[in-house]
Amino acid sequence: MKTQNKSIEELLKLENQIDDKLRGNQGNKSYWQNLESQLKVFIARKRIREHHGRQLRLQLVRIKEEQKKEIDAAAEQYQQHQRLLSQLAPPVNVKPKKEEVEVEEVEEEEEDEDEEEKMAKKVRRKVDVTVLEDPELDEQERERKWRALTNDQLEEVTQELYRIGCYSPPYNNFDDTMPGIEILDVQADTEILMERREMNRKNRPTGSDPAPSNSVDPKMMAIARQGMEGDESTFSVEEQLETQKHLWSDKYRPRKPTYLNRVQTGFDWNKYNQTHYDQDNPPPKIVQGYKFNIFYPDLLDVTKTPTFTVTPCDDRDFAIIRFKSGPPYEDIAFKVVNREWETLYKNGYKCQFQNGVFQLWFMFKKYRYRR
């Protein structure tokens, strides 16, 4: 059913016909009910459009009346100005010729027309900025005045606003300041800032000074303590390294990472120990493995995984594990027992870097006793 070009009266008549069909139970009832609901929505939209069109036409008429009043006032002012000029002009006794008089009258008429046209254009272009930005106007009235401007007037108003304020906030009076706002003196604030910078520069530690302990996230600590058993204990004996010099030490403050290391000890019930010891007289405990948990929460380049190296000591029974990462962390090393590792996952080996925690877990291989 086409309803685009129908008037409201025709649509209301159509709605009455549908009501008659519904009351008389003619045809498909659900179809006519659906059509009636859609028709009511369309009628409401039609009424809103017509009302909006009437309001726009009334607004256009008001704008034209205001512009006409402004033009009439400017024309009246121009005529008064011309009358004053004619009264102040000296009288001329020489009678010009008839042809010259006619030419002068034509030229004066053309000049008057040009002046009136220029004045009309000036009236159309000239807009009072203070009226547009009057604080007593409400938002709707201000929006209406701005929308009534032409493109030339809008350009002139924006240029005038730029010349007046230069897009800078105006200075307020000290007495108008809201309570609770602290007003700073520029010179005093600059001096305080320079003093604080100088104090920080003096108190800044060098690369050889011990770095402060880092605050560790409880989630990282929970990851490091996961699966901790009774045979495990923590150890934090670091191996002293040579003085480290980094290329990035001037830009970032070097510091050592925080860690939570675990060592697992237990009895090795091999054939020899089974022969010479029992449960009441157990053999001495030995180191069975290590679990290193190094925390790097502030690592700048998280795409580079920390690495480790193992180097032998002067004592062949021990070795040095050195952990290396990027800025702002220094290298850190630990002394461990020098034995062969189990490198299978099912035997407890783990080497991963996840959530800012580098984990290296390994167990030592068990040797069989032979006679």
N, C-alpha and C positions, 0 to 999 in steps of 0.2 A: 504494500500500500504506500503510495507516494504522498508525503506530507510536507515536502520541502517548500513548495510555492503556495501553500494554502495560508489563509489568514487565520487569526485566532477565532473569529466567528465560525468559519468553516470547520475548524478543528473541534470547537465546542459542539457544533451540530453533529459531527461524526461521532463524538463521544456519546451523545444522546442516543444515536442509532445503535451503538454497541450496547448501551444499557438496556434498550428495548429488547435486543436479541437475548441478553442474559436473563431478563425477567421472563421472556417467553420460552426459554429453554430451546432456542433454535441453534442447530449446528453443534459444533464441538465447543463445550463450555470452557475447557481449559485454554483453548486457543484464544477465545474472545477475552477471557480474563487477562491473559498475558498481553494481548494487544492493547487492552484498556490501560494497563499499568504503564506500558511504553508510551502511549499517547499522552497520559498525564504528565510524564516527564518532559515530553517534547513541548507541550503547551507551556509549562513553567519556564523552559528555556526561551521560548519565543517571547514571553512576556518580559523576561529579564533583558533580552536584547533590545526590545522596543523601548523599555524604560531607560536603558543605558544610552540609546541613541538620542532620546529626548533630552537627557541631561547634557550630553555633548553639544547638542545644538544650542541649548540655553547658555552654556558656558562660552561658546563661540560668539553668541550675540553680545554677552557682557564684555568680552574682550574687545570686540569691535567698537562698542560704545565708549569704552575707556580710551581707546586709541583716538577716536574721533574727538573726544573732549580735549585730549592733549594737543591734537593738531589745531583745533579751534583756538585754544589758549595761546599757542605759539603764533598763530596767524594774527590774533588780536594784538599781541605784544609787538609783532613786526609792524603792523599798521601804526601803532602809537609811535614807534621809533621813526617811521617815515614822516609822520606829521610833525614831530619835533624837529627833524632835519629841515623840513620845508619852512618852518617858522624861523629857524635860525639862518637860513640862506639869505644873502643880500638881494634886494630887488634889481631887476634888469630893465633899463629904459629903452634899450635898442630893440626895435620890433623886427624880428626875423621875417624872412620871406615866407610865403604860404607853403611853398614846397619844402623848405627847410623845417618848418613847424611840423608838417605831416611826417617827415622822415624822423624827426626827433620824437614825436609821439609814438610812432611805431617802435622805435628803438627802446623808449621807456617802457612800453607795454611788454616788449620781449624781455627786458631786464627784470621787470616786475614778475613776469611769469617764471624766469630763471631763479629769482630770489625766493619766490614762494615754493618752487619745487625743491630748492636746496634746503629751505627751512623745514619743509615737510619731511625730507630725508633725514635732516638733523634730528627732528622730533622722533622719527621712527628709530633712529640709532641711539639717541641719548637716553640712558637709563641711569636712575639714581641708585648707586650701590648701597647707600645706607638704608633705603627702603627695602631692598631685597634681604639685607642681613639684619633687619630690625629684630631685636630679641623679644619684643612683645608679640610678634607674629607667631601663630601656631604652625605646626608642621604642614598641615594641609594648605593653609593660605600661602606659606612660603613656597611650597611645591607648585602651586598654581601659578604664582608669579614667575617662577623660573621656567615653567613649561610654555608660558606665553611669549618668551623671548625668541626672536629670530636668530639665525646663525650669526649674522653680523653683530647683533646686540650681545649674544652670548660670548663671542670672541672679545668684544670691547669690555664686557664686565669682568671676564677672567683676567684680562691684562690690567685692568684697574685694581682688582684685588691683589694681583701680584705686586704692583707698584706700592700699594698701601702697606701690605704686611710682609712681602717677600717670603711667604710661606714659613715664617718664624713665629713661634708662640710669643704673645705679648708678655711684658714684664708685669708681675703682680706686686701689689703692695705688701710690705712685711706684716702689716696688721691683718691682712686677709688670709694669712696662712692658716691651714687647718691645724687644730691641736694634735700634738703627737708627732709632727713631722720635724725632723732635725735638719736645720739649715747649716750647711758647711761653708766655711770660707775657702776659696780656691787656693790661696797661697798657703794657709795653714794645713789644709788637707794634703797638698803636694809635699810639704816638709815632713809630715808624719809618714807618708808613703816612702820617701827616700830614706828616712831613718830606719824603718822596718826592713827595707831591702839591704841596707848596710849591715844590720844585725844578722840577718839570715846569711849574708855572704861571709861574715866572720865565723859564724857557728857551723858552717857547712863542713862536714868531715871529709878528709881526703880518701883516696881509694884504699890506702893501707889501714885505715881505722876500722874497727869492728863495726859491722852494720847492725842496726837494731833488729830485734826479732820481728818477724812479720806476723800480722794477725791472720789466723787461718780460719776459713769458713768451717763451721761445725759439720757441714755435709762432707767436706773433704776429710775431716778427722774421722767421721763415721766410716768412710770408705777405707781408710787406712787401718782401722781397728776391726774390720769385718773378718770374722772367722778366727779371732784370737783365742788360743787354747791355753791350758794350764802349763804346757811345756814351753811356751813362748814367753819371752821377756824383751823389754825395750832396751836399746843401747844407743848412745849418742856420743861415742868417742870418735871425733873427727881426726883425720890425718892432716897434718900441717903441710900446706902447699907453698910453692914459691910465690913471691910477690907477683900478682897478676896485673897486667897492663892491657887495657882494652881500648880499642879505637873509639868506642862510644862513651867512654867514661866522662868526657867533657860535657856531653849532652844529657846523659842519664846518670843517676846516682847509683853506683854499683852496690849490691848487697847480696848476702848469702841467702839461699832459700831455706825455708823451714822444712823439717822432715819428722817422720815418725817411723823409726826402723825397729824391726823385730828379729830376734835370733831364736831359733828353735833348737833345743837341746833334748837329749834322751839317751837311753841305753841301747847299745848295739849288741844284741844277743847272737853273736856269731858262734862258731864251733868252739873257738878258744874260750870265750867268756862263758859259754854254757858248761864247759868242762871245769873251769876254775872258780866260777861264781854261781850264786843262787839268789832267790828273792830276798832272803834275809841278809845276805852279804852281796849287794849288787855291784856291778863294775862301775867305774867312774863315768859320769856323763860326758858326752862328746857333742860338738856342734854338728847338727844334722842339716841345717839350711838357714837362709836369710830371707827376709822380706823387707825390701827397701820401698819407702813411700816418700817421695820428694814432692813438695808442693810448689807449683809455679802459677799462682793465681793472676799475677800481673805481667805475664809474658807478653811482650809487644807483638811478636810474630807468632801467632798460635798455629800457623801452618807448618812450622818447623818443629819436629818432634825432638825432645832432648835425647842425648845419646850417652853411652857409658863405655869406658875402656878398662881393661884389666891388665895391670902390669905387675911383674914379680918383684918381691922385695929382696933385700940382702939375705934375709932368713927365708930359706926355701919353703918353709911350712906356711908362710903367709903371703898375701898378695894385696894390691891396692886397687880398689874400684873407684874410678873417677867419673863423676856425672858432670856433663857439660850441656849448657843451654844457651839461649841468646840473651840480649839485654832485657831487663836490667840486672840479671842474676850472674853472680860469679860461679866459678867451678867449685865443687865440693867433693871430698874424697873420704873413704873409710877403709880401714884395714880389716881384712877377713881371712879366714882359713883358706889355704891354697889346696883345694881338692877338686876333683872332676865333678861337673854339674850334670844333673838330669835335665835334658832339654825337651822332654815330652810334656805336653799339656796334662795328660792323665797322671803324671808323676809330680804335679804341683808347679810346673814352670809357668811363669806369666811375665810378659814384658809388654806394657801398653801405656799410652798417654791419653787420659780421658778426664774431662771435667777439671782440667788444671792440675791433675795428680799424675806423676810418673811413677809407675809401679814396676819393680823388678823383684820377682819372687823365684827362688830356685832351691832345690834340695840337692844334697850330695849323693853320689852313687854309693851303694853299699858293696863292700868287697867281701868275698867269701874267704874264710880262713882255710889254708891248705897246710898240711904237715910237710 
